[in-house]
Amino acid sequence: QQPQTSSGTDASTTAATTSTGSITSLRNLGTEYGGSPSAKTAPIRLSPDTSRNDIMLLKWEMPGKYVEVAGAFPNPAWEVRLPLFKCPRTGVFWLSLQEALPAVQSGVYQFKYIVDDEWKCDMSLP
């Protein structure tokens, strides 16, 4: 399967430009996520307001226990796996790219999800 491509137009997948910084940073992955990513339990956190157009938000709405994303946005591309948070209200996994990668620019990126250590595409995306 081809990597997914997403632009800043669909709020369920991504949004545009820069974050306002209203959500905490994801830099301390081990402590802020409640353990090391190797523990394979999803970090719990409420999802941000998806009506905002200033954040690039990735979402996984399918079943899974632990979800990560890899793609063309970090440097080096495809070598970094970013863990997604799980919203306790909705059960949806999500990640703000601006929080995880503050230097990320708005644009179109290819990416894939890793769900319970299995590479997957969200078939609802182009």
MARBA-3410 file (N, C-alpha, C, O; in Angstrom, 1 decimal):
126
0.8,-1.2,0.0,0.0,0.0,0.0,0.9,1.2,0.0,1.9,1.3,0.6 ~ 0.4,2.3,-0.7,1.1,3.5,-0.7,0.9,4.3,0.6,-0.1,4.2,1.2 ~ 1.9,5.1,1.0,1.7,6.0,2.1,0.6,6.9,1.9,0.3,7.3,0.7 ~ 0.0,7.4,2.9,-1.2,8.3,2.8,-0.6,9.7,2.6,0.5,10.0,3.0 ~ -1.4,10.5,1.9,-1.1,11.9,1.6,-2.2,12.7,2.2,-3.4,12.4,2.0
-1.9,13.7,2.9,-2.9,14.6,3.5,-2.5,16.0,3.4,-1.3,16.3,3.6 ~ -3.5,16.9,3.3,-3.2,18.3,3.2,-3.9,19.0,4.4,-4.6,18.3,5.2 ~ -3.8,20.3,4.5,-4.4,21.0,5.6,-5.8,21.4,5.4,-6.2,22.5,5.8 ~ -6.7,20.6,4.8,-8.1,21.0,4.5,-9.1,20.2,5.3,-10.2,20.7,5.5 ~ -8.8,19.0,5.7,-9.8,18.1,6.4,-9.5,18.1,7.9,-8.5,17.6,8.3
-10.4,18.6,8.7,-10.1,18.7,10.1,-10.0,17.4,10.8,-9.4,17.3,11.8 ~ -10.6,16.4,10.2,-10.5,15.0,10.8,-9.2,14.4,10.6,-8.8,13.4,11.2 ~ -8.4,14.9,9.6,-7.1,14.4,9.3,-6.0,15.4,9.7,-5.1,15.1,10.4 ~ -6.1,16.5,9.0,-5.1,17.6,9.3,-5.8,18.9,9.2,-6.9,19.0,8.7 ~ -5.1,19.9,9.7,-5.6,21.3,9.6,-4.3,22.1,9.2,-3.3,21.5,8.9
-4.4,23.4,9.1,-3.4,24.2,8.4,-2.5,24.9,9.4,-2.8,25.1,10.6 ~ -1.4,25.3,8.9,-0.4,26.3,9.5,0.1,26.0,10.9,0.5,24.8,11.1 ~ 0.1,26.9,11.8,0.8,26.8,13.0,-0.1,26.7,14.2,-1.2,27.1,14.2 ~ 0.5,26.1,15.3,-0.3,25.9,16.5,-0.2,27.1,17.4,0.8,27.8,17.3 ~ -1.1,27.4,18.2,-1.1,28.5,19.1,-0.3,28.1,20.4,-0.1,29.0,21.2
0.1,26.9,20.5,0.8,26.5,21.7,-0.1,26.3,22.9,0.4,26.2,24.0 ~ -1.4,26.1,22.7,-2.3,26.0,23.9,-2.3,24.5,24.4,-2.9,24.3,25.5 ~ -1.6,23.6,23.8,-1.6,22.2,24.2,-0.1,21.9,24.6,0.8,22.5,24.0 ~ 0.1,21.1,25.6,1.4,20.9,26.1,2.3,20.2,25.1,1.8,19.5,24.2 ~ 3.6,20.3,25.2,4.6,19.7,24.3,4.6,18.2,24.5,4.4,17.7,25.6
5.0,17.6,23.4,5.2,16.1,23.4,6.7,15.7,23.5,7.0,14.5,23.2 ~ 7.5,16.6,23.8,9.0,16.3,23.7,9.4,15.3,24.7,10.3,14.5,24.4 ~ 8.9,15.2,25.9,9.3,14.2,26.9,8.4,13.0,26.8,7.6,12.8,27.7 ~ 8.6,12.3,25.8,7.7,11.2,25.5,7.5,10.2,26.6,6.4,9.8,27.0 ~ 8.6,9.8,27.2,8.6,8.8,28.3,7.8,9.2,29.5,7.0,8.4,30.0
8.0,10.4,29.9,7.3,10.9,31.1,5.9,11.4,30.9,4.9,11.0,31.6 ~ 5.7,12.2,29.8,4.4,12.7,29.6,3.4,11.7,29.1,2.2,11.8,29.4 ~ 3.8,10.6,28.5,2.9,9.6,28.0,2.7,8.6,29.1,2.0,7.6,28.8 ~ 3.2,8.7,30.3,2.9,7.8,31.4,3.8,6.6,31.3,3.4,5.5,31.8 ~ 4.9,6.6,30.6,5.8,5.4,30.5,6.5,5.5,29.2,6.3,6.4,28.4
7.3,4.5,29.0,8.1,4.5,27.7,7.2,4.0,26.6,6.3,3.2,26.8 ~ 7.4,4.5,25.4,6.6,4.0,24.2,6.7,2.5,24.1,5.7,1.9,23.5 ~ 7.7,1.8,24.5,7.8,0.4,24.4,6.8,-0.3,25.3,6.6,-1.5,25.1 ~ 6.2,0.4,26.3,5.2,-0.2,27.1,3.9,-0.6,26.3,3.2,-1.5,26.8 ~ 3.7,0.0,25.2,2.6,-0.3,24.3,1.3,-0.1,24.9,0.4,-0.9,24.6
1.1,0.9,25.7,-0.2,1.3,26.2,-0.4,2.8,25.7,0.5,3.6,25.9 ~ -1.5,3.1,25.2,-1.8,4.4,24.6,-1.8,5.4,25.7,-2.5,5.2,26.7 ~ -1.2,6.6,25.5,-1.3,7.7,26.5,-2.7,8.2,26.4,-3.2,8.4,25.3 ~ -3.3,8.6,27.5,-4.7,9.1,27.6,-4.6,10.6,27.6,-3.9,11.2,28.4 ~ -5.4,11.2,26.8,-5.5,12.7,26.8,-6.7,13.1,26.0,-6.9,12.6,24.9
-7.5,14.1,26.4,-8.6,14.6,25.7,-8.1,15.2,24.4,-7.1,15.8,24.3 ~ -8.9,15.0,23.3,-8.5,15.5,22.0,-8.8,17.0,21.9,-9.8,17.5,22.6 ~ -8.0,17.8,21.2,-8.3,19.2,21.0,-9.5,19.5,20.2,-10.1,18.6,19.6 ~ -9.9,20.8,20.2,-11.0,21.2,19.4,-10.7,21.1,17.9,-9.9,21.7,17.4 ~ -11.5,20.2,17.3,-11.2,19.9,15.9,-11.8,21.0,14.9,-11.6,20.9,13.7
-12.5,21.9,15.5,-13.0,23.0,14.6,-12.0,24.1,14.4,-12.1,24.9,13.5 ~ -10.9,24.0,15.1,-9.8,25.0,14.9,-9.1,24.6,13.6,-8.9,23.5,13.2 ~ -8.7,25.7,12.9,-8.0,25.5,11.6,-6.5,25.8,11.7,-5.8,25.9,10.7 ~ -6.0,25.9,13.0,-4.6,26.2,13.1,-3.7,25.0,13.6,-2.5,25.2,13.9 ~ -4.2,23.8,13.6,-3.4,22.7,14.0,-3.5,21.6,12.9,-4.6,21.4,12.3
-2.4,20.9,12.8,-2.4,19.7,11.9,-2.7,18.5,12.8,-1.8,18.1,13.6 ~ -3.8,17.9,12.7,-4.3,16.9,13.6,-4.4,15.6,12.9,-5.2,15.5,11.9 ~ -3.7,14.5,13.3,-3.8,13.2,12.8,-4.7,12.4,13.7,-4.6,12.4,14.9 ~ -5.6,11.6,13.1,-6.6,10.8,13.9,-6.6,9.4,13.4,-6.6,9.2,12.2 ~ -6.7,8.4,14.3,-7.0,7.0,14.0,-8.3,6.6,14.7,-8.3,6.6,15.9
-9.3,6.4,13.9,-10.7,6.1,14.5,-11.0,4.7,14.5,-12.2,4.3,14.8 ~ -10.1,3.8,14.1,-10.4,2.4,14.1,-9.9,1.7,15.3,-9.3,2.3,16.2 ~ -10.2,0.4,15.5,-9.7,-0.3,16.7,-8.2,-0.4,16.8,-7.5,-0.3,15.8 ~ -7.7,-0.5,18.0,-6.3,-0.6,18.3,-6.0,-0.3,19.8,-6.8,0.3,20.5 ~ -4.9,-0.9,20.3,-4.5,-0.6,21.7,-3.4,0.4,21.7,-3.4,1.2,22.7
-2.6,0.5,20.7,-1.4,1.4,20.7,-1.2,1.8,19.3,-1.1,1.0,18.4 ~ -1.2,3.2,19.0,-1.1,3.7,17.6,0.0,4.7,17.5,0.2,5.5,18.4 ~ 0.8,4.5,16.5,1.9,5.4,16.2,1.7,5.9,14.8,1.0,5.3,14.0 ~ 2.5,6.9,14.4,2.5,7.4,13.0,3.9,7.7,12.6,4.7,8.1,13.4 ~ 4.2,7.3,11.3,5.5,7.6,10.7,5.3,8.2,9.4,4.3,7.9,8.7
6.2,9.1,8.9,5.9,9.7,7.6,7.0,10.6,7.2,8.2,10.5,7.7 ~ 6.7,11.4,6.2,7.7,12.3,5.6,7.9,13.6,6.4,8.7,14.4,5.9 ~ 7.2,13.8,7.5,7.3,15.1,8.2,8.5,15.2,9.1,9.0,16.3,9.2 ~ 9.0,14.2,9.8,10.1,14.4,10.7,11.4,14.3,9.9,11.4,13.9,8.7 ~ 12.5,14.7,10.6,13.8,14.5,9.9,14.7,13.7,10.8,15.0,14.1,11.9
15.1,12.5,10.4,15.0,12.0,9.1,13.6,11.3,8.9,13.0,10.7,9.8 ~ 13.1,11.5,7.7,11.7,11.0,7.3,11.6,9.5,7.5,12.6,8.8,7.2 ~ 10.5,9.0,7.9,10.1,7.6,8.0,10.9,6.9,9.1,10.6,5.7,9.3 ~ 11.8,7.5,9.8,12.6,6.8,10.8,12.1,7.0,12.2,12.5,6.3,13.2 ~ 11.2,8.0,12.4,10.7,8.4,13.8,9.2,7.9,13.8,8.4,8.3,13.0
8.9,7.2,14.9,7.5,6.8,15.1,7.0,7.7,16.3,7.6,7.8,17.3 ~ 5.9,8.4,16.0,5.3,9.3,17.0,4.0,8.6,17.6,3.1,8.3,16.8 ~ 4.0,8.4,18.9,2.8,7.8,19.5,1.6,8.7,19.5,1.8,9.9,19.8 ~ 0.4,8.2,19.3,-0.8,9.0,19.3,-1.4,8.9,20.7,-1.3,7.8,21.4 ~ -2.1,9.9,21.1,-2.9,9.9,22.4,-4.2,9.2,22.1,-4.6,9.1,21.0
-4.8,8.7,23.2,-6.2,8.1,23.1,-7.1,9.0,23.9,-6.9,9.2,25.1 ~ -8.1,9.5,23.2,-9.1,10.3,23.9,-10.0,9.4,24.8,-10.7,8.5,24.2 ~ -10.2,9.7,26.1,-11.0,8.8,26.9,-12.5,9.0,26.7,-13.3,8.1,27.0 ~ -12.9,10.1,26.1,-14.3,10.3,25.8,-14.8,9.6,24.5,-15.8,9.0,24.5 ~ -13.9,9.6,23.5,-14.3,9.1,22.2,-13.6,7.8,21.8,-14.1,7.1,20.9
-12.5,7.5,22.4,-11.7,6.3,22.0,-10.9,6.5,20.8,-10.2,5.6,20.3 ~ -10.9,7.8,20.3,-10.1,8.1,19.1,-8.7,8.4,19.4,-8.4,9.1,20.4 ~ -7.7,7.9,18.6,-6.3,8.2,18.8,-6.0,9.4,18.0,-6.6,9.6,16.9 ~ -5.2,10.3,18.5,-4.9,11.6,17.9,-3.5,12.1,18.2,-2.9,11.7,19.2 ~ -3.0,13.0,17.3,-1.7,13.6,17.5,-1.7,14.9,16.8,-2.1,15.0,15.6
-1.3,16.0,17.5,-1.0,17.3,16.9,0.4,17.3,16.4,1.4,17.2,17.2 ~ 0.6,17.4,15.1,2.0,17.4,14.6,2.8,18.6,15.1,4.0,18.5,15.3 ~ 2.2,19.8,15.3,2.9,20.9,15.8,3.5,20.7,17.2,4.6,21.2,17.5 ~ 2.8,19.9,18.0,3.3,19.7,19.3,4.4,18.7,19.3,5.4,18.8,19.9 ~ 4.2,17.6,18.5,5.3,16.6,18.4,6.5,17.1,17.7,7.6,16.7,18.0
6.3,17.9,16.7,7.4,18.4,15.8,7.2,19.9,15.6,6.6,20.3,14.6 ~ 7.6,20.7,16.5,7.4,22.1,16.5,7.9,22.8,15.2,7.3,23.8,14.8 ~ 8.9,22.2,14.5,9.4,22.8,13.3,8.6,22.4,12.0,9.0,22.9,10.9 ~ 7.6,21.6,12.2,6.9,21.1,11.0,6.2,22.3,10.3,5.6,23.1,11.0 ~ 6.2,22.3,9.0,5.6,23.3,8.2,4.3,22.8,7.7,4.1,21.6,7.5
3.3,23.6,7.4,2.1,23.2,6.8,2.4,22.7,5.4,3.3,23.2,4.8 ~ 1.6,21.7,5.0,1.9,21.2,3.6,1.2,19.8,3.5,0.4,19.4,4.3 ~ 1.6,19.1,2.4,1.1,17.8,2.1,2.2,16.8,2.5,3.4,16.9,2.1 ~ 1.9,15.8,3.3,2.8,14.8,3.8,2.3,13.4,3.6,1.1,13.1,3.7 ~ 3.2,12.5,3.3,2.8,11.1,3.2,3.1,10.5,4.6,4.1,10.8,5.2
2.2,9.6,5.0,2.3,9.0,6.3,1.6,7.7,6.4,0.6,7.5,5.6 ~ 1.9,6.9,7.4,1.2,5.6,7.7,1.1,5.5,9.2,1.9,6.0,9.9 ~ 0.1,4.8,9.6,-0.1,4.5,11.0,0.5,3.1,11.3,0.5,2.3,10.4 ~ 1.0,3.0,12.5,1.4,1.7,13.0,0.5,1.3,14.2,0.6,2.0,15.2 ~ -0.4,0.4,14.0,-1.4,0.0,14.9,-1.0,-1.3,15.5,-1.0,-2.3,14.8
-0.8,-1.4,16.8,-0.3,-2.6,17.5,0.8,-3.3,16.7,0.7,-4.5,16.5 ~ 1.8,-2.5,16.3,3.0,-3.0,15.6,2.7,-3.4,14.2,3.5,-4.1,13.6 ~ 1.6,-3.1,13.6,1.3,-3.4,12.2,1.0,-2.1,11.4,0.2,-1.3,11.8 ~ 1.7,-2.0,10.3,1.6,-0.8,9.4,0.3,-0.8,8.7,-0.2,-1.8,8.2 ~ -0.5,0.3,8.8,-1.8,0.4,8.2,-2.0,1.8,7.6,-1.3,2.8,7.9
-2.9,1.8,6.6,-3.4,3.1,6.0,-4.8,3.3,6.5,-5.6,2.4,6.7 ~ -5.2,4.6,6.6,-6.6,5.0,6.8,-7.2,5.0,5.4,-6.9,6.0,4.7 ~ -8.0,4.1,5.1,-8.6,4.0,3.7,-9.6,5.1,3.4,-10.0,5.3,2.3 ~ -9.9,5.9,4.4,-10.8,7.0,4.2,-10.1,8.3,3.7,-10.7,9.3,3.3 ~ -8.8,8.2,3.7,-7.9,9.3,3.2,-7.4,9.0,1.8,-7.4,7.9,1.3
-7.1,10.1,1.0,-6.6,9.9,-0.3,-5.2,9.3,-0.4,-4.7,9.1,-1.4
END
